[in-house]
């Protein structure tokens, strides 16, 4: 009897065939093991190659900024001049554009406060005092604002307590700010460290009327941040303040600084984008050392607080794209307009853009941006032929129709 069972008869060839099958299986398994090892070795090499490929094709980060000029959402002093529904509609026409940027900036020209007495006297019809209810900060949040300037001549209308209240209200909603007290609004976006610092006129600190110390701070801050944005409140006011000149400016005998010299020197010290406001009208733009300077963004949302006649009603919304080192890549001016009592509405006639283009070409014929169709801004050296249309196509993705 065989060990394999009683019915199995073994002949002399059995073990030969059996051993052959075993050898064949051994060779098959050997091949499979070798293939598996080779495959694992290939896989172990792939991650490094993929990472390196991604590093090669990864584009440099682009930082986007939307910026507007003066914001005063209504006042309850000395008598109520407040919009209906607590102003919830004020930014309705502009918020879809504003929200799309990494940094959304405006110049907040009224304390967010609900009591107290003014810190300054209203001497004549040229004197204004504003106080906006704190709850109106929700309108800024809804519109997407994440940073404001408090370095202006109205944020302190209700003195120290009014400023403390304003900062507390902004802090509670996560809106950053910079004032003459020394704050720098800081952002870390796409691996780029960004600082925004605000300057104004008046007494130091951070006064463009006394530029030495202010420019010294710009130089120091430029070493701390990859990208430095300046907000500057200065210059004379009104319909006669449209032109940007290399001269010291005054309004009602008050020194308002030399915006031209301060802005250019700030760029030399390391500023990457300059956002001006204060004249209550739009002014020219120029590209100086590859950096964009907007000398005034005028009024944007000033409900019942300021004259809105002619150019004072033009309300530009500036979109800017910056490289990781601060160089201006491209931008766009969206034209809004305010009609009494106020609040920006889209202007199909593009009057803000048309005016800024005209002023830029007049005041800075050698350094104005290239102005393309539909409000497009490009570095001057870019030829208008292909680049302008291509930029227009790309920037159309942030149109208000979305």
C-alpha positions as CSV (number, residue, x, y, z in Angstrom):
1,X,0.0,0.0,0.0
2,X,1.2,3.4,-0.9
3,X,1.4,6.2,1.6
4,X,-0.7,8.2,-0.8
5,X,-3.6,5.8,-0.5
6,X,-4.5,2.4,-1.4
7,X,-5.7,3.1,-5.0
8,X,-2.6,5.1,-6.1
9,X,-0.1,3.0,-7.9
10,X,3.3,4.6,-8.2
11,X,5.5,3.9,-11.1
12,X,9.1,4.8,-11.7
13,X,8.2,8.1,-13.5
14,X,6.0,9.6,-10.7
15,X,8.7,11.3,-8.7
16,X,10.3,12.6,-11.8
17,X,7.0,14.3,-12.9
18,X,6.4,15.5,-9.3
19,X,9.8,17.1,-8.9
20,X,9.4,18.8,-12.3
21,X,6.2,20.5,-11.3
22,X,7.8,21.6,-8.0
23,X,10.8,23.1,-9.9
24,X,8.4,24.9,-12.3
25,X,6.4,26.4,-9.5
26,X,9.7,27.5,-7.8
27,X,10.8,29.3,-11.0
28,X,7.4,31.0,-11.3
29,X,7.4,32.2,-7.7
30,X,10.9,33.4,-8.1
31,X,9.9,35.5,-11.1
32,X,6.9,36.9,-9.2
33,X,9.0,37.9,-6.2
34,X,11.6,39.6,-8.5
35,X,8.8,41.5,-10.3
36,X,7.3,42.6,-6.9
37,X,10.7,43.8,-5.6
38,X,11.3,45.7,-8.8
39,X,7.9,47.3,-8.6
40,X,8.4,48.3,-5.0
41,X,11.8,49.8,-5.9
42,X,10.1,51.9,-8.6
43,X,7.4,53.1,-6.3
44,X,9.9,54.1,-3.7
45,X,11.5,56.4,-6.2
46,X,8.3,58.0,-7.4
47,X,7.4,60.3,-4.5
48,X,10.7,62.3,-4.7
49,X,10.3,62.7,-8.5
50,X,6.7,63.8,-8.1
51,X,7.6,66.4,-5.4
52,X,10.4,67.7,-7.5
53,X,8.2,68.1,-10.5
54,X,5.6,70.0,-8.4
55,X,8.3,72.2,-7.1
56,X,9.4,73.0,-10.6
57,X,6.0,73.9,-12.0
58,X,4.6,75.5,-8.8
59,X,3.9,79.2,-9.6
60,X,4.9,82.0,-7.3
61,X,2.1,83.2,-5.0
62,X,0.1,86.2,-6.1
63,X,-1.4,88.4,-3.3
64,X,-4.6,90.1,-4.1
65,X,-5.8,93.4,-2.6
66,X,-9.1,95.3,-2.9
67,X,-8.9,98.8,-1.6
68,X,-11.4,101.7,-1.3
69,X,-11.2,105.2,0.1
70,X,-13.2,106.9,2.8
71,X,-15.9,105.0,4.7
72,X,-18.5,106.7,7.0
73,X,-21.6,104.7,7.3
74,X,-23.8,107.4,8.8
75,X,-23.7,109.4,12.0
76,X,-25.9,110.0,15.0
77,X,-24.2,113.2,16.0
78,X,-25.1,116.0,16.2
79,X,-28.4,114.8,14.8
80,X,-29.2,111.4,13.4
81,X,-28.3,110.9,9.7
82,X,-28.4,107.2,9.5
83,X,-29.4,104.8,6.7
84,X,-32.4,102.6,6.8
85,X,-32.0,99.0,8.0
86,X,-28.8,100.0,9.9
87,X,-27.0,100.4,6.5
88,X,-27.2,96.7,5.5
89,X,-27.6,97.7,1.9
90,X,-24.6,100.1,1.8
91,X,-22.1,97.6,0.3
92,X,-24.6,95.5,-1.6
93,X,-23.4,96.5,-5.0
94,X,-19.7,96.1,-4.2
95,X,-19.3,93.3,-1.8
96,X,-19.0,90.5,-4.4
97,X,-15.9,92.2,-5.7
98,X,-14.4,93.2,-2.4
99,X,-14.7,89.7,-0.8
100,X,-12.7,88.0,-3.5
101,X,-9.3,89.5,-2.5
102,X,-6.9,88.2,0.2
103,X,-6.7,91.7,1.8
104,X,-9.8,94.0,1.8
105,X,-9.0,97.5,2.9
106,X,-10.8,100.8,3.6
107,X,-10.3,104.0,5.4
108,X,-12.7,104.1,8.3
109,X,-13.5,107.8,8.9
110,X,-15.8,107.6,11.9
111,X,-15.5,106.2,15.4
112,X,-17.7,103.2,16.3
113,X,-19.1,104.6,19.5
114,X,-22.5,105.4,21.1
115,X,-21.9,108.0,23.8
116,X,-19.6,110.7,25.0
117,X,-18.9,114.2,23.8
118,X,-16.8,115.3,20.8
119,X,-13.1,115.9,21.3
120,X,-13.1,118.8,18.8
121,X,-15.3,121.8,18.3
122,X,-17.5,122.4,15.2
123,X,-16.3,125.8,14.3
124,X,-18.0,126.4,10.9
125,X,-19.6,124.6,8.0
126,X,-16.3,123.1,7.1
127,X,-16.1,121.3,10.4
128,X,-17.6,117.8,10.7
129,X,-17.9,115.4,13.6
130,X,-19.0,111.8,13.0
131,X,-20.1,109.0,15.4
132,X,-21.4,105.7,13.9
133,X,-23.3,103.1,16.0
134,X,-21.0,100.2,16.9
135,X,-23.5,97.7,15.4
136,X,-22.7,99.0,11.9
137,X,-19.5,97.1,12.0
138,X,-21.6,94.2,10.7
139,X,-21.8,95.9,7.4
140,X,-18.0,95.9,7.1
141,X,-17.9,92.2,8.0
142,X,-20.5,91.4,5.4
143,X,-18.7,93.3,2.7
144,X,-15.5,91.3,3.5
145,X,-13.3,94.0,5.0
146,X,-10.5,92.5,7.0
147,X,-8.4,95.6,7.6
148,X,-9.1,99.4,8.0
149,X,-7.0,102.5,8.6
150,X,-7.8,104.5,11.7
151,X,-5.1,107.1,10.9
152,X,-7.2,110.0,9.7
153,X,-8.8,113.2,10.9
154,X,-12.2,111.7,12.0
155,X,-11.5,108.4,13.7
156,X,-10.6,110.5,16.8
157,X,-13.7,112.7,16.7
158,X,-14.8,111.4,20.1
159,X,-11.3,111.3,21.7
160,X,-9.6,108.5,23.5
161,X,-12.7,106.7,24.5
162,X,-14.2,106.8,21.0
163,X,-11.0,105.3,19.7
164,X,-10.9,102.6,22.3
165,X,-14.5,101.7,21.5
166,X,-13.7,101.5,17.8
167,X,-10.7,99.2,18.3
168,X,-12.7,97.0,20.7
169,X,-15.6,96.7,18.2
170,X,-13.2,95.8,15.3
171,X,-11.3,93.3,17.5
172,X,-14.5,91.5,18.3
173,X,-15.2,91.0,14.6
174,X,-11.7,90.1,13.6
175,X,-11.1,93.2,11.5
176,X,-7.4,94.3,11.8
177,X,-6.5,98.0,11.9
178,X,-3.6,100.4,12.0
179,X,-3.6,103.8,13.6
180,X,-1.2,106.5,14.6
181,X,-0.9,104.7,18.0
182,X,1.5,102.1,16.5
183,X,-0.4,99.1,15.3
184,X,0.6,97.2,12.2
185,X,-2.0,94.9,10.7
186,X,-0.3,91.6,10.0
187,X,-1.2,88.8,7.6
188,X,0.4,85.5,6.6
189,X,-1.0,84.7,3.2
190,X,0.2,81.9,0.9
191,X,3.5,81.8,2.8
192,X,4.0,85.6,2.5
193,X,4.3,87.7,5.6
194,X,2.5,91.0,5.0
195,X,2.2,94.2,7.1
196,X,-0.1,97.2,6.6
197,X,0.7,100.4,8.4
198,X,-1.3,103.7,8.3
199,X,0.0,107.3,8.2
200,X,-1.7,110.6,8.3
201,X,-1.0,114.3,8.8
202,X,-1.0,116.2,12.0
203,X,1.5,115.8,14.9
204,X,3.8,112.8,15.1
205,X,3.9,109.8,15.3
206,X,3.3,108.5,11.8
207,X,2.8,112.0,10.3
208,X,3.7,112.7,6.7
209,X,4.0,116.4,7.8
210,X,7.1,115.3,9.7
211,X,8.4,112.7,7.3
212,X,11.8,111.8,8.7
213,X,10.6,109.6,11.6
214,X,7.7,108.2,9.5
215,X,10.0,107.1,6.7
216,X,12.4,105.7,9.2
217,X,9.6,103.4,10.5
218,X,8.9,102.4,6.9
219,X,12.5,101.3,6.4
220,X,12.4,99.3,9.6
221,X,9.1,97.6,8.9
222,X,10.2,96.6,5.4
223,X,12.9,94.4,6.9
224,X,10.3,92.6,9.0
225,X,7.7,91.8,6.3
226,X,8.0,90.2,2.9
227,X,5.4,92.7,1.6
228,X,4.6,96.1,3.1
229,X,1.4,98.1,2.3
230,X,1.1,101.8,3.3
231,X,-2.2,103.6,3.9
232,X,-1.7,107.4,3.7
233,X,-4.3,110.0,4.6
234,X,-3.2,113.4,3.4
235,X,-3.4,116.2,0.9
236,X,-5.8,119.1,0.4
237,X,-9.5,118.4,-0.1
238,X,-12.3,119.0,-2.7
239,X,-12.7,119.7,-6.3
240,X,-9.5,121.7,-6.5
241,X,-7.5,118.8,-5.1
242,X,-7.5,116.5,-8.2
243,X,-4.0,117.0,-9.4
244,X,-0.9,115.4,-7.7
245,X,2.0,117.8,-7.6
246,X,5.4,117.8,-6.1
247,X,4.5,120.4,-3.5
248,X,3.6,120.7,0.2
249,X,-0.2,120.8,0.5
250,X,-2.5,122.7,2.9
251,X,-6.3,122.7,3.6
252,X,-7.8,125.5,5.5
253,X,-4.3,126.5,6.5
254,X,-3.6,123.1,8.0
255,X,-0.4,121.4,6.8
256,X,-1.3,118.2,4.9
257,X,2.1,117.0,3.7
258,X,3.8,116.4,0.3
259,X,2.2,113.2,-0.9
260,X,4.4,112.9,-4.0
261,X,7.7,113.0,-2.1
262,X,6.5,110.9,0.8
263,X,5.1,108.2,-1.4
264,X,8.2,107.9,-3.6
265,X,10.6,108.0,-0.7
266,X,8.5,105.3,1.1
267,X,8.9,103.1,-2.0
268,X,12.7,103.6,-1.8
269,X,12.6,102.6,1.8
270,X,10.7,99.3,1.1
271,X,7.0,100.0,0.7
272,X,5.4,97.8,-1.9
273,X,1.9,99.3,-2.3
274,X,0.6,102.7,-1.4
275,X,-3.1,103.4,-0.9
276,X,-3.8,107.1,-0.6
277,X,-7.0,108.9,0.6
278,X,-8.0,112.2,2.2
279,X,-8.6,114.6,-0.7
280,X,-12.2,113.2,-1.1
281,X,-11.7,113.0,-4.8
282,X,-9.8,110.4,-6.9
283,X,-6.2,111.2,-7.9
284,X,-3.6,109.8,-10.3
285,X,-1.8,106.5,-10.0
286,X,1.8,105.7,-11.0
287,X,4.1,102.8,-11.0
288,X,7.4,103.8,-9.3
289,X,10.2,101.2,-9.1
290,X,7.7,98.5,-10.0
291,X,5.4,99.5,-7.1
292,X,1.9,100.9,-7.5
293,X,1.1,104.2,-5.9
294,X,-2.6,105.2,-5.7
295,X,-2.5,108.9,-4.6
296,X,-6.1,109.1,-3.6
297,X,-9.1,106.6,-3.8
298,X,-11.6,109.4,-2.9
299,X,-14.8,108.7,-1.1
300,X,-16.4,105.3,-1.3
301,X,-19.2,105.0,1.2
302,X,-19.9,108.3,3.0
303,X,-23.6,108.4,3.9
304,X,-25.0,111.9,4.6
305,X,-21.6,113.0,5.8
306,X,-19.8,114.6,2.9
307,X,-20.5,116.5,-0.3
308,X,-20.9,114.1,-3.2
309,X,-21.0,116.6,-6.0
310,X,-19.1,115.9,-9.2
311,X,-15.8,114.1,-8.7
312,X,-16.5,113.8,-4.9
313,X,-19.2,111.3,-5.8
314,X,-16.8,109.1,-7.9
315,X,-16.0,106.0,-5.9
316,X,-13.3,103.8,-7.3
317,X,-12.7,100.2,-6.1
318,X,-9.1,99.2,-6.8
319,X,-8.2,95.5,-7.4
320,X,-4.4,94.9,-7.2
321,X,-2.3,91.7,-7.8
322,X,1.2,91.7,-6.3
323,X,4.0,89.3,-6.6
324,X,5.5,87.7,-3.5
325,X,8.2,90.4,-3.5
326,X,5.7,93.2,-3.8
327,X,6.0,94.0,-7.5
328,X,2.9,95.2,-9.2
329,X,1.6,92.5,-11.6
330,X,-1.7,94.0,-12.8
331,X,-4.9,95.5,-11.5
332,X,-8.3,96.9,-12.3
333,X,-10.4,99.9,-11.3
334,X,-14.1,99.2,-10.8
335,X,-16.1,102.4,-11.1
336,X,-18.8,103.1,-8.5
337,X,-20.6,106.3,-7.9
338,X,-22.3,107.8,-4.9
339,X,-25.4,110.0,-5.2
340,X,-27.0,111.6,-2.2
341,X,-27.6,110.5,0.5
342,X,-24.7,108.1,-0.3
343,X,-23.5,104.5,-0.7
344,X,-21.7,103.1,-3.8
345,X,-23.5,102.0,-6.9
346,X,-22.0,100.5,-10.0
347,X,-21.3,103.3,-12.6
348,X,-21.8,102.1,-16.1
349,X,-20.2,105.2,-17.4
350,X,-16.9,104.3,-15.6
351,X,-16.3,107.9,-14.5
352,X,-13.9,107.0,-11.7
353,X,-11.7,104.9,-14.1
354,X,-11.9,107.6,-16.8
355,X,-10.9,110.3,-14.4
356,X,-8.0,108.4,-12.9
357,X,-6.7,107.5,-16.3
358,X,-6.8,111.1,-17.4
359,X,-5.1,112.4,-14.2
360,X,-2.4,109.7,-14.3
361,X,-1.5,110.4,-17.9
362,X,-1.4,114.1,-17.1
363,X,0.5,114.1,-13.8
364,X,2.8,111.1,-14.5
365,X,3.3,110.8,-18.3
366,X,6.4,108.7,-17.8
367,X,5.3,106.4,-15.0
368,X,1.5,106.0,-15.2
369,X,0.2,102.5,-15.6
370,X,-0.9,101.2,-18.9
371,X,-4.7,101.6,-19.0
372,X,-6.4,98.8,-21.0
373,X,-10.1,98.1,-21.7
374,X,-12.7,97.7,-18.9
375,X,-10.6,99.3,-16.2
376,X,-7.5,97.1,-16.6
377,X,-4.2,98.3,-15.2
378,X,-0.8,96.9,-16.3
379,X,2.8,97.7,-15.8
380,X,3.8,100.3,-18.3
381,X,6.5,98.1,-20.0
382,X,3.9,95.5,-21.0
383,X,2.9,95.9,-24.6
384,X,-0.8,96.7,-25.1
385,X,-1.2,94.2,-27.9
386,X,-1.6,90.7,-26.4
387,X,-1.1,91.3,-22.7
388,X,-3.9,93.8,-22.3
389,X,-6.6,91.5,-23.8
390,X,-5.3,88.5,-21.9
391,X,-5.3,90.4,-18.6
392,X,-8.8,91.6,-19.4
393,X,-10.0,88.1,-20.0
394,X,-8.5,86.8,-16.7
395,X,-9.7,89.7,-14.6
396,X,-13.2,89.3,-15.9
397,X,-13.4,86.3,-13.5
398,X,-13.8,88.8,-10.7
399,X,-16.5,90.8,-12.4
400,X,-19.5,91.8,-10.3
401,X,-21.8,89.7,-12.4
402,X,-20.6,86.5,-10.7
